[in-house]
């Protein structure tokens, strides 16, 4: 037992050195992985910025197309001095999409006029 007690400091020293070596190797590996993740994040950030710009351009384009459709429905209805139920339903649905995409009050005013001021003439919308 005395021999074991005298060997204990050497055994503990060896175990401690081994444990510290393992921790150091783990930290080096972690640091390498962290640098790789940071590099990927930086590269991805640039791509995400480019995608956001492209997304905004597509949203703006879609808003403009919807606006054009609503204005066209309005102009045709005003020229004939009435609006059909299908035109009104289409204009209202387009307006909902337009506002969801961040549209402005210009279309809100037109849709309001179509709903309140233009006479509704024509066959109702088929339900089946």
Short mmCIF file of the C-alpha atoms (twelve columns), coordinates in Angstrom:
data_MODEL
# 
_entry.id   MODEL 
# 
loop_
_atom_site.group_PDB 
_atom_site.id 
_atom_site.type_symbol 
_atom_site.label_atom_id 
_atom_site.label_alt_id 
_atom_site.label_comp_id 
_atom_site.label_asym_id 
_atom_site.label_seq_id 
_atom_site.Cartn_x 
_atom_site.Cartn_y 
_atom_site.Cartn_z 
_atom_site.pdbx_PDB_model_num 
ATOM 1   C CA . UNK A 1   0.000   0.000  0.000   1 
ATOM 2   C CA . UNK A 2   2.907   2.281  0.747   1 
ATOM 3   C CA . UNK A 3   4.278   1.714  -2.763  1 
ATOM 4   C CA . UNK A 4   0.926   2.725  -4.269  1 
ATOM 5   C CA . UNK A 5   0.828   5.877  -2.147  1 
ATOM 6   C CA . UNK A 6   4.315   6.852  -3.254  1 
ATOM 7   C CA . UNK A 7   3.431   6.210  -6.933  1 
ATOM 8   C CA . UNK A 8   0.166   8.201  -6.706  1 
ATOM 9   C CA . UNK A 9   1.718   11.657 -7.490  1 
ATOM 10  C CA . UNK A 10  3.344   10.254 -10.641 1 
ATOM 11  C CA . UNK A 11  0.116   8.596  -11.747 1 
ATOM 12  C CA . UNK A 12  -1.919  11.749 -11.113 1 
ATOM 13  C CA . UNK A 13  0.674   13.874 -12.946 1 
ATOM 14  C CA . UNK A 14  0.517   11.580 -15.982 1 
ATOM 15  C CA . UNK A 15  -3.285  11.630 -15.976 1 
ATOM 16  C CA . UNK A 16  -3.352  15.416 -15.603 1 
ATOM 17  C CA . UNK A 17  -0.890  15.909 -18.491 1 
ATOM 18  C CA . UNK A 18  -2.936  13.539 -20.648 1 
ATOM 19  C CA . UNK A 19  -6.169  15.340 -19.770 1 
ATOM 20  C CA . UNK A 20  -4.636  18.748 -20.510 1 
ATOM 21  C CA . UNK A 21  -3.328  17.462 -23.841 1 
ATOM 22  C CA . UNK A 22  -6.779  16.196 -24.762 1 
ATOM 23  C CA . UNK A 23  -8.363  19.542 -23.794 1 
ATOM 24  C CA . UNK A 24  -5.801  21.458 -25.877 1 
ATOM 25  C CA . UNK A 25  -6.351  19.258 -28.936 1 
ATOM 26  C CA . UNK A 26  -10.114 19.672 -28.519 1 
ATOM 27  C CA . UNK A 27  -9.785  23.457 -28.316 1 
ATOM 28  C CA . UNK A 28  -7.594  23.570 -31.429 1 
ATOM 29  C CA . UNK A 29  -10.178 21.492 -33.296 1 
ATOM 30  C CA . UNK A 30  -12.980 23.653 -31.957 1 
ATOM 31  C CA . UNK A 31  -11.141 26.810 -33.030 1 
ATOM 32  C CA . UNK A 32  -10.643 25.379 -36.538 1 
ATOM 33  C CA . UNK A 33  -14.327 24.438 -36.790 1 
ATOM 34  C CA . UNK A 34  -15.329 27.862 -35.468 1 
ATOM 35  C CA . UNK A 35  -13.221 29.591 -38.131 1 
ATOM 36  C CA . UNK A 36  -14.779 27.403 -40.853 1 
ATOM 37  C CA . UNK A 37  -18.293 28.187 -39.609 1 
ATOM 38  C CA . UNK A 38  -17.483 31.907 -39.471 1 
ATOM 39  C CA . UNK A 39  -16.136 31.774 -43.039 1 
ATOM 40  C CA . UNK A 40  -19.284 30.006 -44.280 1 
ATOM 41  C CA . UNK A 41  -21.468 32.517 -42.418 1 
ATOM 42  C CA . UNK A 42  -19.614 35.414 -44.039 1 
ATOM 43  C CA . UNK A 43  -19.964 33.904 -47.524 1 
ATOM 44  C CA . UNK A 44  -23.636 33.135 -46.909 1 
ATOM 45  C CA . UNK A 45  -24.288 36.660 -45.653 1 
ATOM 46  C CA . UNK A 46  -23.268 38.134 -49.004 1 
ATOM 47  C CA . UNK A 47  -25.479 35.668 -50.846 1 
ATOM 48  C CA . UNK A 48  -28.387 36.425 -48.519 1 
ATOM 49  C CA . UNK A 49  -27.947 40.162 -49.140 1 
ATOM 50  C CA . UNK A 50  -28.047 39.547 -52.899 1 
ATOM 51  C CA . UNK A 51  -31.141 37.366 -52.513 1 
ATOM 52  C CA . UNK A 52  -32.858 40.055 -50.434 1 
ATOM 53  C CA . UNK A 53  -32.210 42.659 -53.137 1 
ATOM 54  C CA . UNK A 54  -33.566 40.281 -55.772 1 
ATOM 55  C CA . UNK A 55  -36.571 39.451 -53.589 1 
ATOM 56  C CA . UNK A 56  -37.401 43.135 -53.114 1 
ATOM 57  C CA . UNK A 57  -37.180 43.682 -56.876 1 
ATOM 58  C CA . UNK A 58  -39.547 40.762 -57.502 1 
ATOM 59  C CA . UNK A 59  -42.016 42.010 -54.880 1 
ATOM 60  C CA . UNK A 60  -41.940 45.491 -56.451 1 
ATOM 61  C CA . UNK A 61  -42.512 43.981 -59.889 1 
ATOM 62  C CA . UNK A 62  -45.452 41.916 -58.635 1 
ATOM 63  C CA . UNK A 63  -46.945 44.965 -56.921 1 
ATOM 64  C CA . UNK A 64  -46.703 46.911 -60.182 1 
ATOM 65  C CA . UNK A 65  -48.395 44.128 -62.149 1 
ATOM 66  C CA . UNK A 66  -51.251 43.915 -59.653 1 
ATOM 67  C CA . UNK A 67  -51.599 47.698 -59.635 1 
ATOM 68  C CA . UNK A 68  -51.798 47.690 -63.429 1 
ATOM 69  C CA . UNK A 69  -54.524 45.030 -63.395 1 
ATOM 70  C CA . UNK A 70  -56.604 46.921 -60.837 1 
ATOM 71  C CA . UNK A 71  -56.255 50.209 -62.723 1 
ATOM 72  C CA . UNK A 72  -57.227 48.473 -65.975 1 
ATOM 73  C CA . UNK A 73  -60.370 46.978 -64.389 1 
ATOM 74  C CA . UNK A 74  -61.230 50.405 -62.992 1 
ATOM 75  C CA . UNK A 75  -60.720 52.239 -66.304 1 
ATOM 76  C CA . UNK A 76  -62.803 49.728 -68.269 1 
ATOM 77  C CA . UNK A 77  -65.588 49.874 -65.667 1 
ATOM 78  C CA . UNK A 78  -65.540 53.695 -65.600 1 
ATOM 79  C CA . UNK A 79  -65.679 53.873 -69.401 1 
ATOM 80  C CA . UNK A 80  -68.781 51.709 -69.452 1 
ATOM 81  C CA . UNK A 81  -70.146 53.312 -66.267 1 
ATOM 82  C CA . UNK A 82  -70.679 50.062 -64.321 1 
ATOM 83  C CA . UNK A 83  -68.713 47.133 -62.945 1 
ATOM 84  C CA . UNK A 84  -69.576 43.446 -63.102 1 
ATOM 85  C CA . UNK A 85  -69.592 41.229 -60.005 1 
ATOM 86  C CA . UNK A 86  -66.656 39.221 -61.367 1 
ATOM 87  C CA . UNK A 87  -64.606 42.323 -62.059 1 
ATOM 88  C CA . UNK A 88  -65.328 43.661 -58.593 1 
ATOM 89  C CA . UNK A 89  -64.434 40.354 -56.932 1 
ATOM 90  C CA . UNK A 90  -61.216 40.142 -58.945 1 
ATOM 91  C CA . UNK A 91  -60.294 43.732 -58.114 1 
ATOM 92  C CA . UNK A 92  -60.927 43.165 -54.400 1 
ATOM 93  C CA . UNK A 93  -58.817 39.989 -54.366 1 
ATOM 94  C CA . UNK A 94  -56.028 41.684 -56.286 1 
ATOM 95  C CA . UNK A 95  -56.173 44.605 -53.862 1 
ATOM 96  C CA . UNK A 96  -55.795 42.235 -50.895 1 
ATOM 97  C CA . UNK A 97  -52.662 40.784 -52.502 1 
ATOM 98  C CA . UNK A 98  -51.405 44.266 -53.361 1 
ATOM 99  C CA . UNK A 99  -51.754 45.459 -49.771 1 
ATOM 100 C CA . UNK A 100 -50.113 42.267 -48.452 1 
ATOM 101 C CA . UNK A 101 -47.123 43.115 -50.649 1 
ATOM 102 C CA . UNK A 102 -46.973 46.608 -49.140 1 
ATOM 103 C CA . UNK A 103 -49.068 48.538 -51.668 1 
ATOM 104 C CA . UNK A 104 -50.125 52.143 -51.161 1 
ATOM 105 C CA . UNK A 105 -53.332 54.121 -50.728 1 
ATOM 106 C CA . UNK A 106 -53.709 55.019 -54.414 1 
ATOM 107 C CA . UNK A 107 -55.139 51.559 -55.086 1 
ATOM 108 C CA . UNK A 108 -57.149 51.714 -51.872 1 
ATOM 109 C CA . UNK A 109 -58.935 54.818 -53.213 1 
ATOM 110 C CA . UNK A 110 -59.641 53.187 -56.593 1 
ATOM 111 C CA . UNK A 111 -60.971 49.973 -55.047 1 
ATOM 112 C CA . UNK A 112 -63.118 51.989 -52.656 1 
ATOM 113 C CA . UNK A 113 -64.628 53.862 -55.624 1 
ATOM 114 C CA . UNK A 114 -65.282 50.574 -57.467 1 
ATOM 115 C CA . UNK A 115 -67.060 49.155 -54.408 1 
ATOM 116 C CA . UNK A 116 -69.121 52.238 -53.505 1 
ATOM 117 C CA . UNK A 117 -69.614 54.462 -56.559 1 
ATOM 118 C CA . UNK A 118 -69.846 52.244 -59.631 1 
ATOM 119 C CA . UNK A 119 -73.143 50.460 -60.213 1 
ATOM 120 C CA . UNK A 120 -72.883 46.663 -60.007 1 
ATOM 121 C CA . UNK A 121 -74.484 45.183 -63.129 1 
ATOM 122 C CA . UNK A 122 -74.300 41.684 -64.518 1 
ATOM 123 C CA . UNK A 123 -74.652 38.052 -63.567 1 
ATOM 124 C CA . UNK A 124 -73.608 37.129 -60.047 1 
ATOM 125 C CA . UNK A 125 -70.458 35.108 -59.528 1 
ATOM 126 C CA . UNK A 126 -71.121 31.384 -59.948 1 
ATOM 127 C CA . UNK A 127 -70.793 29.554 -56.633 1 
ATOM 128 C CA . UNK A 128 -70.521 25.970 -57.829 1 
# 
